[in-house]
Amino acid sequence: MKIRRACCCSGCSLALLILAIPTYLFLTPPKPPPPLPPAERAKVDARVTEVRNQVKQITRDASAGKRPAFTLTLREAEINRLLETDDRIQRLMHGKQVSKAWVRIVDGRIRATAIRSAGTPASFTVNVAPEVSADHTLSFRIEGVDVGRLGMPNVDTFRAAAQKAVSLLNDKSMIPDAKFDAVKVEDGSITLTGKSK
């Protein structure tokens, strides 16, 4: 009499579960910021207008040969609102096959997430630290890339994709062409100080 083994279905189920977890983590993006209530959205929209006007004034000062010092603070909600509503940024995102993007600013770092709209939807999160170089330019140092919720090795392909995503952060409607003295990242905001070029 043969002894029959237990059905391998439990083994198959375990194997499928093991495969499903990384797939789930790969395909699901990190949690985006919660939607703003209408009253808060109106305040953020007003602040976005102020930031745009300040950036325009810095640019006008530079064109006129003036070099006044400035302090420009960008809050997470304002950056996200620009990513949602600015037509030029939306066109850039569409050109890079990005359907949605947002930032989270925590622990002195910026976590910029973009959801790719072409092919299988996937999210990429770039962890960056802004810095001011000796020649007073602002740049964003890439510290890591996550696909979905999984960290990825630091390979050239992911770095190139990350650099494209970071270019959205350095958009001229948010960041003026200026000589920067310092950048400070606090939970929820970035503060830039400098002078018009």
C-alpha positions in Angstrom: 0.0 0.0 0.0 1.4 3.3 -1.1 1.5 6.2 1.3 0.1 9.1 -0.3 1.7 12.5 0.4 -0.3 15.5 1.3 -1.4 17.5 -1.7 1.3 19.8 -3.0 -1.3 22.5 -3.1 -0.1 23.9 0.1 3.5 24.0 -1.3 2.2 25.7 -4.5 0.2 28.2 -2.4 3.3 29.0 -0.4 5.3 29.4 -3.6 2.7 31.7 -5.1 2.6 33.8 -1.9 6.3 34.1 -2.0 6.2 35.4 -5.6 3.2 37.6 -4.9 4.8 39.6 -2.1 7.7 41.1 -4.2 5.3 41.6 -7.2 3.0 43.5 -4.9 5.8 45.6 -3.5 7.2 46.2 -7.0 3.9 47.4 -8.4 2.5 49.5 -5.5 3.8 53.0 -5.0 4.4 54.6 -1.7 1.5 56.4 -0.2 0.9 59.9 -1.8 0.1 62.9 0.3 -3.5 63.1 1.3 -5.7 65.4 -0.9 -6.1 68.9 0.4 -9.4 70.1 1.7 -10.9 72.9 -0.4 -10.0 75.7 2.2 -6.5 74.4 2.5 -6.1 74.1 -1.3 -7.1 77.7 -1.7 -4.4 78.8 0.7 -1.8 76.6 -1.1 -2.9 78.0 -4.4 -2.4 81.5 -3.1 1.0 80.6 -1.8 1.9 79.0 -5.2 1.1 82.3 -6.8 3.3 84.2 -4.3 6.2 81.8 -5.0 5.8 82.2 -8.8 5.8 86.0 -8.4 8.9 85.8 -6.2 10.7 83.7 -8.8 9.7 86.1 -11.5 10.9 89.0 -9.4 14.3 87.3 -8.9 14.5 86.8 -12.6 13.6 90.5 -13.4 16.2 91.7 -10.8 18.8 89.6 -12.6 17.8 91.0 -16.0 18.0 94.5 -14.6 21.5 93.9 -13.2 20.3 94.0 -9.6 21.6 91.5 -7.1 19.3 91.6 -4.1 19.5 88.7 -1.6 16.4 86.5 -1.3 15.0 83.7 0.7 12.6 81.4 -1.0 10.7 78.7 0.9 8.9 75.9 -1.0 6.6 73.7 1.1 5.7 70.1 0.2 2.1 71.0 -0.4 3.1 73.8 -2.8 5.4 71.7 -4.8 2.8 68.9 -5.1 0.2 71.5 -6.2 2.5 72.8 -8.9 3.1 69.2 -10.0 -0.6 68.7 -10.3 -1.7 71.9 -11.9 1.1 73.6 -13.8 0.5 73.1 -17.5 4.2 73.2 -18.4 5.2 70.7 -15.8 2.3 68.4 -16.9 3.6 68.5 -20.5 7.1 67.6 -19.2 5.6 64.7 -17.2 3.6 63.5 -20.2 6.7 63.6 -22.4 8.5 61.4 -19.8 5.5 59.1 -19.7 4.7 60.1 -16.1 1.0 60.1 -15.2 1.4 61.4 -11.6 4.2 62.7 -9.4 4.5 63.9 -5.9 7.2 64.7 -3.3 7.5 64.0 0.4 10.0 66.0 2.4 11.1 64.1 5.5 14.3 63.7 7.5 16.2 66.3 5.6 15.6 64.5 2.3 13.3 64.8 -0.6 11.5 61.7 -1.8 10.2 62.3 -5.3 7.8 59.7 -6.7 6.6 59.3 -10.3 4.2 56.8 -11.7 5.0 55.6 -15.2 2.0 55.5 -17.4 3.4 53.5 -20.3 3.4 49.7 -20.4 2.9 48.1 -16.9 2.3 51.0 -14.5 5.2 51.2 -12.1 6.3 53.8 -9.6 9.8 55.1 -9.1 10.8 57.0 -6.0 14.1 59.0 -6.0 15.6 59.9 -2.7 17.6 63.1 -3.1 19.4 65.7 -1.0 19.7 69.2 -2.4 23.0 70.9 -2.2 24.7 74.1 -3.2 28.1 73.7 -4.9 31.2 76.0 -4.5 30.1 77.8 -7.7 26.7 78.6 -6.1 24.6 76.3 -8.2 21.8 74.2 -6.8 21.9 70.5 -7.6 20.1 67.4 -6.3 22.3 64.5 -5.2 20.6 61.1 -5.8 20.9 58.9 -2.8 18.7 56.0 -3.9 16.0 54.8 -6.2 13.0 52.6 -5.2 10.8 50.8 -7.7 7.4 50.4 -6.1 8.4 49.9 -2.5 11.6 48.0 -3.2 15.0 49.6 -3.2 17.0 49.1 -6.3 20.8 48.7 -6.8 22.6 51.8 -7.8 23.0 51.0 -11.5 23.4 53.4 -14.4 20.0 52.7 -15.9 18.2 53.6 -12.7 20.4 56.6 -12.1 19.6 58.0 -15.6 15.8 57.5 -15.0 16.2 59.1 -11.6 18.0 62.1 -13.1 15.1 62.6 -15.4 12.7 62.6 -12.5 14.8 65.0 -10.5 14.8 67.4 -13.4 11.1 68.0 -12.6 12.2 69.3 -9.2 14.6 71.8 -10.7 11.9 73.4 -12.8 12.3 77.2 -13.5 8.8 77.9 -12.3 9.8 76.8 -8.8 13.6 77.4 -8.7 15.0 80.7 -10.0 18.2 81.0 -12.0 20.3 82.5 -9.3 23.5 82.3 -7.2 22.6 80.2 -4.2 24.3 80.5 -0.8 22.5 77.7 1.0 19.7 75.2 0.9 18.0 73.9 4.1 15.6 71.0 4.1 13.3 70.7 7.1 10.3 68.4 7.5 7.8 69.6 4.9 9.8 72.4 3.3 12.9 73.5 1.4 14.4 77.0 2.0 16.8 78.5 -0.6 18.9 81.6 0.1 21.0 83.4 -2.5 21.2 86.4 -4.8 20.0 87.1 -8.3 22.6 86.3 -11.0 
